[in-house]
């Protein structure tokens, strides 16, 4: 029998070693967490999008913000772009798949909001289009793999995971999501003596 769990355990250690060799990635995670915290503190909404595994991780981020992460608090305004199947398939079918996120975020994002785009390859057309279409007063974060974001002009914060391995990028992305969620919790608890 193969040791699938053992290989995943080794992959987790490899992901941690990747971070140990990349302090700039940890610094970017902290900047992303601070940007989201500032957005929430100012009353903005956090939008998140991605494809496949990144789609699931975008949903995870929204759940941590609108639900609960570590501490009990009120819900933060957060939306998983693409979660409405009718909207997603309408845009994909009637327009084009590259517009499934941009159409929704363009219609909903307001000044002071933040869009988090997750793309392991850094080249997902629909995520790139969403990051480009937001007004300049909507802050943007991208979480990518080693290749980085293939977007002229970039974003406000890019968390670039220095790995070509999809699993490693996804594990480190989860750490970034949890750093953001912890920062969102801290907004409620800072200066409040530990009570909401």
Secondary structure, DSSP 4 states (H G I P E B T S, - for coil): ---HHHHHHHHHHHHHHHHHT-HHHHHHHHHHHHHHHHHHHTT--EEEEESTHHHHHHHHHHHHHHS-SSS--PPP-EEETT--HHHHHHHHHHT-GGGTTHHHHHHH--TT-EEEEEESSS--HHHHHHHHHS-TTSEEEEEE-TT----TT--SEEEE-S-S-HHHHHHHHHHHHHHHHHHHHHHHHTTTTT--
